[in-house]
Amino acid sequence: MIDLCEVREALRQNVYDPEIGINVVDLGLIYDLQEPEEGTLYVKMTMTTPGCPAHDSIAEAVEWAAAQVFGVAEVKVDVVWDPPWSPERMSEEARQQLYG
């Protein structure tokens, strides 16, 4: 069984939006983590904008970081646009870092 908290922490520590410099978890880009079948991790996420130039590299980094967690045999990353991302999804830490 995959420890989804461990996956979230791996993403927090290893995957950053290169333009903003804040991790994808605190930015609020990770919408959902599930283990639909043993060893398979499903990640539902978004980007800050549909035209994000780092779209592919961020999604690939999420897949890589999640695959490092014990019990993860396969990672499926689904980038969605609904609901759209907004700054309200950010953690308080991310807001402080971005807005001071």
Number of C-alpha atoms within 10 A of each C-alpha: 11 18 13 17 10 13 22 19 14 19 23 19 14 14 23 19 18 12 9 12 13 20 18 25 22 18 27 20 22 21 16 12 16 14 17 9 10 12 16 18 24 19 22 16 22 24 24 18 12 13 8 12 12 13 16 11 13 19 19 14 15 26 20 16 19 29 20 12 18 13 15 19 14 15 18 16 18 14 18 15 13 8 8 13 21 13 11 10 17 19 14 12 13 21 16 10 12 13 7 7
